[in-house]
Amino acid sequence: MSFGTSVHAALETNYEQKIHSFKDLPLDVVTDSFRDSWKEAAKVSIFDPEKEENPNEMLDEGVMMVEKYHNEVAPKIQPAAVESRFILNVPGLRRPVMGYIDLIDTNDVVSDHKTSRKVPDSLTLQKSHQLTIYKMAFRQKHGRDPRGLRYDYLVRKSSKKTGKWIEIHPMPVSRSASHELAFIETAKTVSNAIDAALFHPNPDTFICSPMGCGYWSRCMGRVLAGEKLEALDEIHQMQLDAKAKGF
């Protein structure tokens, strides 16, 4: 569980009960939910010293983040579904796409919560497949498109002069048929690679870490230890063996 996941868990604690109660929980209940979640997550998280990540400071930032969201955003939203699981059947794809939609409100607006240290640019928002997938999943389930798609960015800011503060940025986006076709083509490429057991190592992702990847000790762990790259052949053979067994 990451910092962002812990923030999500706190927001969900409020929204899940609000579906039926139509009332927000007291603030201390929501912030305590974050504290409990983050204290457990911090025990198994990897912190980047170059980013000056400190679990205690992140705890304080998370409380500030949850508090600002709970006071300013949550009162305006009546949830209809929280962490809504979907299995999306994609045209031309042998396997389904599975996931969870953070929030669907009673106005049929689909929202995804993000925690970040900066506000994303418009190009980053427009090219992301995530809300394209959510739009398609919503349509498959309800027979209509959602009325809106939005990223809610919870941004941690700081400066030596003014200290730390939190900004909330609701960022509506649109998704066209072209977005959907682009996602389908990407999904086909990934699916074909899975069928061919082609899983190239990708060190440029946070998942590539001792805690995030089960292949670490046989892959980048060996690379960083200065060992030979034949380890990658071993991983490829393991993947072929797994495929032969039907996994």
C-alpha positions in Angstrom: 0.0 0.0 0.0 1.4 3.4 -1.0 0.9 7.0 0.3 -1.7 7.6 -2.4 -3.5 4.4 -1.6 -3.7 5.4 2.1 -5.2 8.7 1.1 -7.7 6.9 -1.1 -8.6 4.6 1.8 -9.5 7.5 4.0 -11.7 9.2 1.3 -13.4 5.9 0.7 -14.1 5.4 4.4 -16.2 8.5 4.2 -17.9 8.0 0.8 -18.8 4.3 1.4 -21.0 5.2 4.3 -22.3 8.4 2.7 -24.0 6.4 -0.1 -26.6 5.4 2.5 -26.3 8.1 5.2 -26.1 11.1 2.9 -23.8 12.7 5.5 -20.0 13.1 5.8 -18.2 11.5 8.7 -16.6 13.7 11.4 -13.2 14.9 10.2 -11.3 13.1 12.9 -12.7 9.7 11.8 -11.4 10.3 8.3 -8.0 11.5 9.3 -7.6 8.7 11.8 -8.4 6.3 8.9 -5.5 7.8 7.0 -3.2 7.6 9.9 -3.9 4.0 10.6 -3.5 3.1 6.9 -0.3 5.0 6.4 1.4 3.7 9.5 1.0 0.2 8.2 2.0 1.2 4.6 5.1 3.0 5.7 6.5 -0.2 7.3 6.8 -1.8 3.8 7.3 1.3 1.6 10.5 2.4 -0.1 11.4 6.0 0.4 13.5 8.0 -2.2 16.2 10.0 -0.3 16.7 12.2 -3.4 13.1 13.4 -3.0 13.6 13.9 0.7 10.8 11.5 1.5 10.2 11.0 5.2 7.4 8.8 6.5 6.6 11.1 9.5 6.5 14.2 7.3 4.3 12.4 4.8 2.0 11.4 7.6 1.5 15.1 8.4 1.1 16.0 4.7 -1.5 13.2 4.3 -3.5 14.5 7.2 -3.5 18.0 5.8 -4.5 16.6 2.4 -7.4 14.5 3.7 -8.6 17.4 5.9 -8.7 19.9 3.0 -10.4 17.5 0.7 -13.0 16.5 3.4 -13.8 20.1 4.2 -13.9 21.6 0.7 -14.7 18.8 -1.8 -16.6 16.0 0.0 -19.6 18.1 1.1 -20.4 18.9 -2.6 -20.5 15.2 -3.6 -23.1 12.5 -3.1 -21.6 9.2 -4.1 -23.5 6.5 -5.9 -20.6 4.0 -6.0 -17.2 3.8 -4.5 -14.3 1.6 -5.7 -16.7 0.1 -8.3 -15.1 -3.1 -9.8 -15.4 -3.6 -13.5 -14.5 -6.3 -16.0 -14.4 -4.6 -19.4 -14.8 -6.7 -22.6 -12.8 -5.0 -25.3 -13.6 -5.6 -29.0 -10.9 -7.7 -30.6 -9.2 -8.6 -27.3 -9.2 -12.2 -26.0 -8.9 -11.2 -22.3 -10.9 -8.6 -20.4 -9.6 -5.5 -18.7 -10.3 -5.4 -15.0 -10.1 -2.5 -12.5 -11.9 -0.2 -10.0 -13.4 3.2 -10.5 -12.7 5.4 -7.5 -15.9 7.3 -7.4 -19.2 7.7 -9.3 -21.5 10.3 -8.0 -25.3 10.6 -8.3 -24.9 12.9 -11.3 -23.1 10.1 -13.2 -19.7 11.9 -13.0 -16.8 9.5 -12.8 -13.9 10.7 -10.7 -10.4 9.5 -10.1 -8.3 10.7 -7.1 -4.6 11.4 -7.6 -2.0 12.5 -5.1 1.0 14.4 -6.5 3.7 17.0 -5.8 2.8 19.0 -8.9 -0.2 19.8 -11.1 -0.2 17.8 -14.3 -0.1 19.6 -17.7 -3.1 19.2 -20.0 -1.2 16.9 -22.4 -0.6 14.4 -19.6 -4.3 14.4 -18.7 -5.5 14.1 -22.3 -3.3 11.2 -23.3 -3.9 9.0 -20.3 -5.9 5.8 -21.0 -7.3 5.5 -17.5 -10.5 7.6 -17.8 -11.0 6.3 -21.3 -11.2 2.8 -19.8 -13.6 4.1 -17.0 -15.9 5.6 -19.6 -16.0 2.4 -21.6 -16.6 0.4 -18.4 -19.4 2.7 -17.3 -21.1 2.4 -20.7 -20.9 -1.4 -20.7 -22.5 -1.5 -17.3 -25.2 1.2 -17.6 -25.8 1.4 -21.3 -25.0 5.1 -21.5 -21.9 7.3 -21.2 -21.1 9.1 -17.9 -22.1 12.7 -17.8 -18.6 13.8 -16.8 -15.0 12.5 -16.3 -12.7 14.2 -13.8 -9.4 13.8 -12.1 -9.2 15.3 -8.6 -5.6 16.1 -8.0 -4.6 16.5 -4.3 -1.2 18.3 -4.6 1.4 18.6 -1.8 3.2 21.9 -2.1 6.1 23.3 0.0 8.6 26.1 0.1 11.2 27.2 2.5 9.5 30.6 2.8 5.9 29.6 3.3 6.2 26.0 4.6 3.8 23.3 3.4 0.2 23.5 2.1 -2.3 21.5 0.0 -4.0 22.4 -3.2 -7.0 20.6 -4.6 -7.3 20.7 -8.4 -10.5 19.3 -10.0 -9.6 18.6 -13.6 -12.4 17.6 -16.0 -11.4 15.8 -19.2 -13.2 14.6 -22.3 -12.8 11.3 -24.1 -13.7 10.8 -27.7 -14.1 7.7 -29.9 -10.5 8.3 -31.0 -9.3 7.9 -27.4 -11.1 4.6 -27.2 -9.6 3.3 -30.5 -6.1 4.3 -29.3 -6.7 2.4 -26.0 -8.0 -0.7 -27.8 -4.9 -0.7 -30.1 -2.6 -0.4 -27.0 -4.5 -3.2 -25.2 -4.1 -5.4 -28.3 -0.3 -4.8 -28.3 0.0 -5.7 -24.6 -2.2 -8.7 -25.0 -0.2 -10.0 -27.9 3.0 -9.6 -25.9 1.4 -11.6 -23.1 0.5 -14.4 -25.5 4.1 -14.4 -26.8 5.5 -14.4 -23.2 7.4 -11.2 -24.0 7.8 -9.3 -20.7 10.7 -6.8 -21.0 12.1 -5.5 -17.8 11.1 -1.9 -17.2 13.3 -0.2 -14.6 11.7 3.2 -15.2 8.7 2.4 -13.0 8.1 2.6 -9.3 7.1 -1.1 -9.4 10.7 -2.0 -10.2 11.9 -2.4 -6.6 12.6 -5.1 -4.1 9.1 -4.7 -2.6 7.2 -4.1 -5.9 8.4 -6.9 -8.1 8.8 -10.6 -7.4 11.5 -10.9 -10.1 13.8 -8.3 -8.5 16.3 -10.7 -7.1 16.7 -12.3 -10.5 16.6 -9.2 -12.6 17.6 -5.6 -11.6 18.8 -6.8 -8.2 21.5 -8.8 -10.0 22.2 -6.0 -12.4 22.8 -3.5 -9.6 25.0 -6.1 -7.9 27.2 -6.2 -11.0 26.2 -9.7 -12.0 25.8 -10.9 -15.6 22.6 -10.3 -17.5 22.0 -14.0 -18.2 19.5 -13.5 -15.3 17.1 -12.1 -17.8 17.1 -15.4 -19.8 16.2 -17.2 -16.6 13.2 -14.9 -16.1 12.1 -15.4 -19.7 12.3 -19.2 -19.3 10.2 -19.0 -16.1 7.6 -17.0 -18.0 7.5 -19.7 -20.8 7.2 -22.4 -18.2 4.3 -20.6 -16.5 2.6 -20.1 -19.9 3.0 -23.8 -20.7 1.3 -24.7 -17.4 -1.7 -22.4 -18.2 -0.9 -19.6 -15.8 
